[in-house]
Amino acid sequence: MSIVVFLEQHGNELQKGSLGVLTKAASLGDPDVAAVIVGENAKALASEAGRFGAGKVFVAEDEALHQALPQPRVDVLAKIVAEHGYETVLIANSVLAADVASGLAARLDAGLNWDLVDLTRDLVGKRPALQDSVLVDVGWKSTPRIALFRAGSFDANATAGGEPEIVEVSVELSEHSAKATITGQEQEQSAGASIEDADVIVAGGRGLGAPENFSLAEELARTLGGAVGATRAVVDAGWYPYSAQIGQTGKVVSPKLYIALGISGAIQHKVGMQSSNVIVSINKDANAPIFEFSDLGVVGDVHEIVPKLTELIKQRKG
Amino acid sequence: MKIAVCVKHVPEGNAKIDPSTKRLDRAGEGALNHFDANAVEEALRVKGDSDTEVVVVSLGPAKAADSLRKALAMGADRAVLISDDAAAGSDLVATSKLLAAALEKESADLVLFGQQASDSDGAVLWAAVAERLRRPVVSQAAELSVSEGSLKVKRQTEFGYDVIESPLPAVVAVSDAINEPRYPSLKGIMGAKKKPFDTLSLADVGVDAADAGEPGSKTEVLGLSEPPSRGDARKIEDDGNAAQAIVDFLAEKRLV
């Protein structure tokens, strides 16, 4: 089985989720793990891919790949898979990568299993379904196989890997791949660190009481080096930007530590964060569903506890 | 102009997986996937008072007609249901082939999708359909504007917003932040019964049975199991020392 991993880069940084999938690929026992990096300065990022387990890195720096659009990436991946006969393509989920995976599946008439949280050595994928109440084992009936992994499914660990072999790929765009263009960009100031890549997320819900109380979450997140998340209810109410929304209609995250402030834990939110490693929640309502899936639940007032907590952590960090 | 909206009929309430087929049990009551209501709403908004035709397209069992009727009641002009026993159990590859075949016949200027299916959590279909139609695709559209022969989308990503422009014909998946879907009016519900409704078989859309359903699928479900449960959960009441208790807990887990 030969594996190729699509690595997403943003602003000259390989995304942690992609490196996590590469780490996983390198652990599956296949000596021939390759990676694909496209876009500006792709070649400069190849060494890093080597450290995370890629023996070979395909790079494509063509100008058509500078914009974060899926279809030119489908052209590149389809060409690499076809020319080099890769049997398995692994991709970490993102807005961009999901469209790349799906487009590639149609282009190659290949099976795509999505929202996977694990992959075994004999290539059985694990997909939580029905609000994560059941785990489905999924497989592929033919090659190439394409797997799209839920954000944060794997830790990114550098291995002892050396410098990878670099293979430059020339790009031949399909006619329809060249039609969409990005003509402008807007960043949301308050979005801060990308919540999908954060090790620590401090999320706030209605229980914060007022939009200005998000400063409690922001201060705690800053102290822990984390990012701020929000529930759908507070995003709908205009307290916090949509880009921070965690849940079924927002982002699905699995940080090492998730701190929920004034969040009841409705199913809509739960599906977005329940695979976090450690969940700590603070809520006034002792019957809040969030306590059912928290490692540590604290029944109490966020306005009293959080400032003290932030101060104690600051002291501890010296 | 013509806009096609792809919609899915999903099980209502607590969906179950049928242990014998390992597929989602679709025998019970169903409803229009609520994310697709955003796509129907957006099509109706773009249509406005113009003579644009909005056609809703679905692949599913005969019962999926209910969801298409709801879209008609919201204001869509025509419905197409691809329904064939041989299409049951289609995965992404097979589903995209069937939908693309039906859409090819419609040759709409704009094809819209909702951001995900609430039953399978699938959020990828549009890109596969766009690839088969050989059209540009934009997903996570938080805003959409359509003018003569082109469209402009504000796409939301993990990093902020991108403004993406593309000529038509194109495929767009809208986010649920784009609008607030209308409820069908009584007049709309009554009127929906008289609107054109086509039910197509595999033969009608020109897809071979070998390319549909389980034979046409490249993925399979191998088994079902219980998800791993969390370890021991602790719950404490704040007695004034909760902040210290949290720090101690985080220290124990080596998180601070």
Interface residues (C-beta under 8 A of the other chain):
Chain A: H10 A68 L69 P70 Q71 V74 S94 V95 L96 A98 D99 V100 A101 S102 G103 A105 A106 R107 D109 A110 G111 L112 N113 W114 D115 V124 P128 A129 L130 D132 S133 V134 L135 V136 D137 V138 G139 W140 K141 S142 L148 S174 E175 H176 S177 K179 A180 T181 I182 T183 G184 Q185 E186 Q187 E188 A191 S194 I195 E196 V200 L224 Y242 S243 Q248 T249 K251 K256 L257 V278 I279 V280 I282 A286 F291 E292 F293 S294 D295 L296 G297 V298 V299 G300 D301 E304 I305 V306 K308 L309 E311 L312 I313 R316 K317
Chain B: A15 K16 I17 K22 F35 D91 L92 V93 S96 Q115 S118 S120 D121 G122 A123 V124 L125 W126 A127 A128 V129 A130 E131 R132 R134 R135 P136 V137 V138 S139 Q140 A142 K152 K154 R155 Q156 T157 E158 F159 G160 Y161 D162 V163 I164 E165 S166 P167 A170 D176 A177 S217 K218 T219 E220 V221 L222 G223 L224 S225 E226 P227 P228 R230 G231 A233 R234 K235 I236 E237 D238 A242 A243 Q244 A245 I246 V247 F249 L250 A251 K253 L255 V256
